[in-house]
Amino acid sequence: MKTSNFISVICPVFNEQGFINDCVKSILAQDYPAHLLEVLFIDGISTDKTREIIHKYTAKYNFIKLLDNPDNLVSYALNIGIKASVGDIIIRIDAHCAYPSTYFSSLLDNLNKLNADNVGGIVITRPANSTAIGKAIATAMSHPFGVGNSFFRIGSKKLKAVDTVPFGCFRRTIFDRIGFFDTDLVRNQDDEYNARIIKNGGKVYLIPSIEITYYARSEISKVGRMFYQYGLFKPLVNRKIGSPTTIRQFIPLLFIFGTVFSSLISLFISSEWIVPALFIFAYILFSLSFSIIHSIRQRSILNLFLLPLVFLVIHLSYGWGYLEGIFHFLILRKNSVSVHKNR
């Protein structure tokens, strides 16, 4: 491989003892020259064995380093990593993932060929464990009914310009030009940064030939919290960018609005009960239809019961979070720190 680009890999971590070994092993298996590579793990002061595991690798490989992130937020970790790095190429990764051996080299090749500002691959969502609920969560998070037209989650057959990609590969110069990750954002900092790139005339590309193995959350409560935070901070992203970044973000919100407000109307106008009933019936019909199809394909009767539940948790959590986000960030104009501390 002929290359002169020095790559800095930055990875925020916090309590990732169950996944960090697979992540590091996939990094060590990369075909990119080790002497042109540094890997920075930025830890939010983990309370499990994450730091101990990473220290074992730093003792053996001098290009792997561990940095501290006392603020314990991803956006802070990313900025700490970027500022401490020396590479002319920055690749942001996630500890919940494992990467193909050509990951770094393929990202760099596509970044250069497309003259892009950011490139990323497709996420292949795997269950965190072998339980039925673990499998249902992984399915829902990669299904169009669960996450809409988020192409990096549901897949794409064609290379395309998109609104966002998972993690990303950047030239260092982009941070000099448009700044660092926004530390106001507990979630959605990648979405906001990609929207800022596009707003400033840049291009973000999804490369379907690059596949990342992502391990989904293991519990439905964790999924609910994650999507609630996605929804909660999305209006803040919109406020900062000056416009909505995607249409799909409104679907769960509209579902909640349609059901709740039509139900309220029906309390006063008895003949209007059919409106919320239609909303709910249509949702159940779609949810069950997709669940039945998947259950038949996977030969798993449990999916017929669990998938609708996970779909509902994703949609209600995101939609309710978005509704709260509108109230806190667009109406009351609160700052993110005060909102996050109360969650």
Protein Blocks (a to p, Z undefined) as FASTA:
>chain_A
ZZfbdcddddddehillmmmmmmmmmmmpcbdfklcccddddehiablmlmmmmmmmmmm
mkbccdddfkopaklmmmmmmmmpmbfbdcdddfkbccdfklmmmmmmmmmmnopabdcd
ddddddfblcfklmmmmmmmmcfklnojafklnopfbdcddfbdehiacdfklmmmnopa
dfkbmghklmmmmmmmmmnopacdddfkbccdddddfbfklmmmmmmmmmmmmmmmmmmn
opafbfklmmmmmmmmmmmmmmmmmmmmmklmmmmmmmmmmmmmmmmmmmmmmmmmnopa
klmmmmmmmmmmmmmmmmmmmmmmmmmmmmnopafklmmmmZZ
